[in-house]
Amino acid sequence: MQIPIKRAIEKVPGGMMTVPLLIGALLATFFPGTPKFFGSFTGALFSSGALTILAVFYVCMGASIDFKATPYIIKKGGTLLIVKVGIAVIAGLIFGRYLGEAPVTAGIFAGVSTLAIVAAMNDTNGGLYMALMGQYGRPRDV
């Protein structure tokens, strides 16, 4: 059974992850006293962060994976990791050549450094990846 709200959220790529995050960010920005107003359960959701929820999500997803899919998962995960690190190394070398080690001191890119670029290139959002693969990919891709 499809609920109209769920259908609307699923029209957004990765909507099951991004729409609640956007609503939560707006709620925390414009109504910061909400957790105290609604009590302990809502307060715990606001204070513990996404790490706890993502950890439970990873365990549940791992428990649903067939062990026979392990070679595929290692191959795909390894490829993604190698490509991600390789692109970050190339970007680091290119930006290191032009920016050097020190951050940019003026202009629109003030504060940006080679280290910041490499760190951003190596960062991942596993929760968003799993949400997108859950919506558009195969179950073993999640």
C-alpha positions, 0 to 999 in steps of 0.5 A: 500500500502506497501512502501519498506522502511516501509517493511524494517523497520518493519522487525526490532522488534519495528522498527517503533520506534527504527529505527527513534531513531537510525537515529536521534541519528546518525544524532545528533552525527555526524552532530550536526549542522543539526537543525540550517542548515535546519531551525526552524521546524527541530530545533524544532524537535531536541530541544523539545525531544520525550516527546511532540511526545509521549504525542500526541501519547498517546492521539491519542491511547487513543482516539482510545480505545473502552471504553468496553476494560477498564477492560482488559486494567486495568487488563493487566496494573496492572499486568505489574505494579505489576510484574515490581515493584515486580521484582525491589523490589526482585532485590533491596533486593538481590543487597542490601544484596551484594552491600550495600548502597554505589556504587561499587568503582572499576572494571567494575561495578564502580558507580553501586549502589543498588539504580541505579539497582532499578531505572533501573528496575522500568523504562519503555519505554511506546513508545517502548512497544506501538510500539511493541504491535502495530506491534505484539499485538492486538489493545487493547494491545497498 
